[in-house]
Amino acid sequence: MEEYPMRINKYLAHQKIATRKDADALVARGDVFINNKRAVLGSKVNGKDKVEVRGKQSLKNYVYYAYNKPQGVITHSPQDEEKDIKEEIKNKSIPEDIFPIGRLDKDSHGLMILTNDGRITDLLLNPKYIHEKEYAVKTKNVLRSNFKQKMETGVHIEGYKTKPCKIEIINENMFRIILTEGKKHQIRRMCSAVFQEIADLKRIRIMNIELGKLSNNSFREIKGKELETFLSSMGIK
């Protein structure tokens, strides 16, 4: 928590109650109280203040989906003839206000989390939080004998040494990798640094959410115990 006094919308975001935008809506609606007095936009909170959100049933209905992104589809900001995830799912029975969390490059495929919950964006993507992401990778050339050791202890990519990761060798040109960070094109750059060329890269897990047998360009709702574990792992109840 940053130093007080803190604006009420920032405080509610830190408490994982709402995004700052949604917190402003709660305040404007009169649902937020500081020391039993109704807050107004711009109100500030001190460390010992009692903050309440009343009428929580009127909070935004958050939804979460696991989506199998196909190759050739980009995550954000399509150009020219490109297609993004929003375009791919626009005619499916899914809320219009959902968006993908994070990125998966155009040539890669597999699991993406789709949601309308802006609270989890920083919690899932900020490198200060440690969350596992797992990928299945095929290489064009046979894996070198020291590949696992080099990858697991960290690889230098453009002046940065990657954090330790876990590697499971499946066969001579396929492995699984578990990362807790997510630099741009990290796995491709790591493999290139140890002279391995990637033929296929598929994300199969984010934290406790698994791709499983979800078919290409399909989605399923994350709910029940699976959702409870996912949110609680980020401190959201």
MOKA-V584753 format. One record per pair of residues at least 12 apart in sequence whose C-alpha atoms are under 6 Angstrom apart, sorted by the first residue. I is the first residue (numbers start at 1). GAP is how many residues later the second one is. D is the distance in Angstrom with one decimal. If there is no record, write none. Layout:
# MOKA-V584753
[[I;GAP;D] [I;GAP;D]]
This chain:
# MOKA-V584753
[[4;42;5.3] [5;39;5.8] [5;40;5.3] [5;41;4.8] [6;38;5.1] [6;39;5.1] [7;35;5.9] [7;36;5.8] [7;37;4.3] [8;35;5.6] [8;36;5.3] [9;14;5.0] [9;15;5.9] [19;99;5.9] [19;100;5.2] [27;13;5.9] [31;22;5.6] [31;23;5.1] [32;20;5.8] [32;21;4.6] [33;18;5.7] [33;19;5.1] [34;16;5.6] [34;17;4.6] [35;15;4.9] [62;54;5.9] [62;55;5.6] [63;52;5.6] [64;50;5.8] [64;51;4.5] [64;157;5.9] [64;158;5.4] [65;48;5.8] [65;49;5.0] [65;155;5.5] [65;156;4.4] [65;157;5.2] [66;46;5.9] [66;47;5.0] [66;153;5.4] [66;154;5.4] [67;44;5.6] [67;45;5.1] [67;151;5.8] [67;152;4.2] [68;42;4.7] [68;43;4.9] [68;148;5.4] [68;149;5.2] [68;150;5.6] [69;40;5.2] [69;41;5.1] [69;148;5.5] [70;39;5.1] [70;146;5.8] [70;147;5.7] [71;36;5.2] [71;37;5.5] [71;38;5.0] [72;34;5.0] [72;35;5.8] [73;33;5.5] [74;32;4.8] [75;28;5.6] [97;19;5.8] [98;17;4.7] [98;18;4.3] [99;15;5.3] [99;16;5.5] [100;13;5.8] [100;14;4.4] [101;12;5.7] [108;93;5.2] [108;94;5.9] [109;93;5.0] [110;92;5.0] [110;93;4.7] [111;92;5.3] [111;93;5.7] [111;100;5.6] [127;54;6.0] [130;50;5.5] [131;49;5.3] [131;76;5.9] [132;47;5.6] [132;48;4.7] [132;75;5.0] [133;45;5.6] [133;46;5.4] [133;72;5.6] [133;73;4.5] [134;43;5.6] [134;44;4.4] [134;69;5.9] [134;70;5.7] [134;71;4.9] [135;41;5.6] [135;42;5.4] [135;67;5.4] [135;68;4.2] [135;69;5.4] [136;40;4.6] [136;66;5.2] [137;37;5.6] [137;38;5.4] [137;63;5.7] [137;64;4.6] [138;35;5.7] [138;36;4.4] [138;60;6.0] [138;61;5.4] [138;62;5.0] [139;34;5.1] [139;58;5.5] [139;59;4.3] [139;60;4.9] [140;57;5.6] [140;58;5.9] [140;59;5.2] [142;30;5.4] [142;31;4.9] [143;29;5.6] [143;30;5.5] [148;19;6.0] [152;12;5.2] [152;13;4.8] [152;14;5.7] [165;13;5.8] [165;14;5.3] [166;12;5.1]]
